[in-house]
Amino acid sequence: MEPKYIDIHSHTNFIAFDADRDEVIRRSLDNDTWVINVGTQVDTSKKAVEMAHQYEKGVYAIIGLHPIHTGASFHDKKELGEEGKEFTSRGEMFNKNTYRELLKDKKVVAIGECGLDYYRMDEESITKQKNAFIEQIELANEFNKPLMLHIRNNPEDKTCNAYFDSLEILKQHLNSKSLPAGRRGDVHFFAGNLEEAKAFLDFGFTLSFTGVITFASSYDEVIKNTPLDMIMSETDAPYVTPAPHRGKRNEPYYVKEVVKKIALIKNLPEEEVAQALVANAKRVFGI
């Protein structure tokens, strides 16, 4: 049976869900919502794969190294736990062989989240991020897998643009012949402007949106101008919980609120949008 919704970017593999992980996943599946858990370093990537095999259908994994984990970074308790655990895999050097083995698993549908994060930037960090990004693109070429991109600008520094820098790296290193446009990958939690959106759409990447769109109007213009067949829905759980659930920990089941808002912004029937977003996810990730 086809799902009604797909959360294409969730982190129920994070420590924030240790107490009730199975309950959260089953609530999603019982409500016709499939889940793709995304790794941020080797431990959470392995956990995403492990989780995918605990359910017969509807749970998948994406594995990769998040740009902020290429160096020492701020500590997020929702991801790595309380004091004493925060240094796990901090400053991880991307090990191509380790991730190559994970990519051989049939439940792994993409590579990421990878890309460039300029939010807390210095020259050494950006160099490490770019090197890890290129290596993950090379694995995408090797396995013909789409990429799950994490791209974030620095709001205080307008001299650098993480979106255009990421796109330049993709154009130099991605074998665009191995995957057709519309299947090359997704720009997760897209927060760029219309020019940046168009550049990625023209290069064959979809854009996905989170619960932020339910309480911030700054995303409306991009959503209105993005073709329906190039949009996907996500939660980025446990973060950015959509209205009307704000204040609670986010979870995949809430992705329906993102779909509702996309339908409202595009002035289209909710059922039509839901069906399109599921079809998009199945196309991009081959599920």
C-alpha positions in Angstrom: 0.0 0.0 0.0 1.3 3.5 -0.9 1.8 6.0 1.9 -0.1 9.2 2.1 3.0 11.1 3.3 6.8 10.7 3.3 9.1 12.5 5.7 12.2 12.5 3.6 14.5 14.0 6.3 14.1 12.9 9.9 16.5 12.2 12.8 14.7 9.6 14.9 18.1 7.9 15.0 19.2 10.7 17.4 19.4 10.3 21.1 16.3 12.6 21.5 14.2 9.5 20.6 16.0 6.9 22.8 13.1 6.6 25.2 10.3 6.0 22.7 11.8 5.5 19.2 9.7 2.5 18.2 6.5 4.2 19.4 7.3 7.3 17.3 8.1 5.2 14.1 5.0 3.0 14.5 2.8 6.1 15.0 4.0 7.4 11.7 3.6 4.1 9.9 0.1 3.6 11.4 -0.8 7.0 9.9 0.4 6.2 6.4 3.6 8.1 6.8 6.9 6.7 5.6 10.2 7.9 7.2 13.7 8.4 5.9 16.3 8.8 8.8 19.4 10.8 7.9 22.8 10.3 9.4 25.1 13.1 10.4 28.3 11.2 11.2 29.3 7.5 11.3 27.4 6.6 14.5 24.1 8.1 13.5 24.4 6.8 10.0 24.9 3.3 11.3 21.9 3.8 13.6 19.7 4.9 10.6 20.6 1.7 8.7 19.9 -0.4 11.8 16.5 1.2 12.2 15.6 0.7 8.6 15.9 -3.1 9.0 13.6 -3.1 12.1 10.6 -2.5 9.9 9.4 -4.5 6.9 8.4 -1.4 4.9 8.3 2.3 5.1 11.6 3.1 6.9 14.8 4.0 5.0 18.2 5.4 5.7 20.5 8.1 4.3 24.1 8.0 5.4 26.8 10.6 5.4 28.9 13.2 7.2 27.3 16.6 8.1 29.6 19.5 7.3 29.6 20.7 11.0 30.9 17.3 12.0 34.1 17.7 10.0 35.5 19.8 12.8 34.9 20.6 16.5 31.5 22.3 16.8 28.8 23.3 19.2 27.2 20.5 21.2 23.6 19.5 20.6 22.1 17.3 23.3 19.3 16.2 21.1 21.8 14.6 18.8 24.6 13.3 21.0 23.3 13.3 24.5 24.4 14.9 27.8 27.9 15.9 28.9 30.5 13.2 28.3 29.0 12.0 25.0 29.3 15.3 23.0 32.8 14.5 21.6 31.6 11.4 19.8 32.9 11.6 16.2 33.6 15.4 16.6 36.0 16.3 13.9 35.3 13.1 12.0 37.6 12.5 9.0 35.4 11.1 6.3 36.3 7.5 5.8 35.2 6.5 2.3 35.5 2.8 2.9 33.3 2.9 6.0 30.6 4.8 4.2 31.0 2.6 1.1 30.1 -0.5 3.1 27.0 1.3 4.4 26.0 2.3 0.9 25.9 -1.4 -0.1 22.8 -1.8 2.1 19.5 -2.0 0.1 17.7 0.2 2.6 20.2 3.1 2.1 18.6 5.4 -0.5 21.0 8.4 -0.6 24.2 10.0 0.7 24.2 12.9 3.2 23.5 15.1 4.8 26.5 16.7 3.2 27.3 20.1 1.9 28.5 23.4 3.2 27.6 25.2 6.5 28.9 28.7 6.8 26.9 29.6 9.9 30.1 29.2 12.1 32.8 29.5 9.6 36.6 29.8 9.4 39.0 29.0 6.6 40.2 25.6 8.1 36.6 24.5 8.6 35.5 25.4 5.1 38.4 23.5 3.6 37.5 20.4 5.6 33.8 20.7 4.7 34.6 21.0 1.0 36.9 18.0 1.0 34.3 15.8 2.8 31.6 17.1 0.4 33.7 16.1 -2.6 34.4 12.7 -1.3 30.6 12.1 -0.7 29.8 13.3 -4.2 32.4 10.8 -5.5 30.6 8.0 -3.6 27.3 9.2 -5.1 28.8 8.8 -8.5 30.1 5.4 -7.7 26.8 4.1 -6.4 24.4 6.2 -8.6 22.8 7.5 -5.4 21.2 10.9 -4.9 22.6 13.4 -2.5 20.9 14.9 0.6 22.4 18.4 0.8 22.8 20.5 3.9 23.5 24.1 2.9 23.4 27.1 5.3 24.6 30.7 4.8 26.1 32.9 7.4 23.6 35.7 8.1 26.3 38.1 9.2 28.6 37.6 6.2 27.2 38.3 2.8 30.6 38.0 1.0 30.3 34.2 0.9 27.3 32.1 -0.4 27.1 28.5 0.7 24.5 27.8 -2.0 26.5 28.9 -5.0 29.7 27.5 -3.6 28.0 24.1 -3.1 26.6 24.3 -6.6 30.0 25.0 -8.1 31.4 22.0 -6.4 28.6 19.8 -7.6 29.1 21.0 -11.2 32.8 20.2 -11.0 32.4 16.8 -9.4 29.0 15.3 -9.8 28.6 12.9 -12.7 25.3 14.3 -14.0 25.0 11.6 -16.6 24.6 8.9 -13.9 21.4 10.3 -12.6 18.9 12.4 -14.7 17.7 15.8 -13.6 15.0 15.4 -10.9 16.8 12.5 -9.4 20.2 13.9 -8.4 19.3 14.8 -4.9 17.6 17.3 -2.6 18.4 20.5 -0.9 17.1 19.8 2.6 15.5 22.6 4.7 15.9 25.0 1.8 16.1 28.5 3.2 17.6 30.4 0.3 16.1 33.0 -2.0 14.4 32.6 -5.4 17.7 33.0 -7.3 19.4 30.3 -5.3 16.3 28.0 -5.6 16.2 28.4 -9.4 19.9 27.6 -9.7 19.5 24.2 -7.9 16.2 23.4 -9.7 17.9 24.1 -13.0 20.7 21.7 -12.0 18.1 19.0 -11.3 17.9 19.1 -7.5 14.6 19.1 -5.6 13.9 21.4 -2.7 12.4 20.2 0.6 10.7 22.2 3.3 10.2 21.8 7.0 7.6 22.9 9.6 9.1 26.4 9.6 6.8 27.2 6.6 3.8 26.8 8.9 4.8 29.8 11.0 7.1 31.9 8.7 6.0 33.5 5.5 9.5 34.0 4.1 9.4 30.7 2.3 6.1 31.4 0.4 7.7 33.0 -2.7 10.1 30.1 -3.3 7.4 27.5 -2.8 5.0 29.3 -5.1 7.6 29.4 -7.8 8.9 25.8 -7.5 7.2 23.2 -9.7 5.2 20.7 -7.7 7.2 17.8 -9.1 10.4 19.3 -7.6 9.2 19.7 -4.0 9.5 17.3 -1.1 8.3 17.4 2.5 10.3 16.8 5.7 10.3 17.4 9.4 14.0 17.5 10.3 12.7 16.0 13.6 13.4 16.5 16.5 13.8 20.2 15.4 11.5 22.9 14.0 8.1 21.4 15.0 5.3 22.7 12.8 2.2 24.5 14.0 0.0 23.5 15.7 2.4 21.3 17.6 5.0 24.0 18.4 6.6 23.5 21.8 6.7 19.8 21.5 9.5 17.6 20.2 9.0 17.2 16.4 8.4 13.7 14.9 7.7 12.3 11.4 4.0 12.0 11.9 3.8 15.8 11.9 5.0 16.1 8.2 1.4 16.2 7.2 1.3 19.8 8.5 4.1 20.7 6.1 2.1 19.1 3.2 -1.0 21.0 4.2 0.9 24.3 4.2 2.5 23.7 0.8 -1.0 23.0 -0.6 -2.3 26.2 0.9 0.6 28.3 -0.4 0.3 26.8 -3.9 -3.5 27.0 -3.8 -3.9 23.3 -4.8 -6.0 20.5 -3.3 -4.2 18.9 -0.4 -4.7 15.4 -1.7 -3.1 16.3 -5.0 -0.1 17.8 -3.3 0.3 14.8 -1.0 0.2 12.4 -3.9 2.7 14.5 -5.8 5.2 14.7 -2.9 5.1 11.0 -2.4 5.7 10.4 -6.1 8.6 12.8 -6.0 10.2 11.1 -3.1 9.8 7.7 -4.7 11.4 9.0 -7.9 14.4 10.7 -6.2 15.2 7.9 -3.8 14.2 4.9 -5.9 11.8 3.5 -3.3 
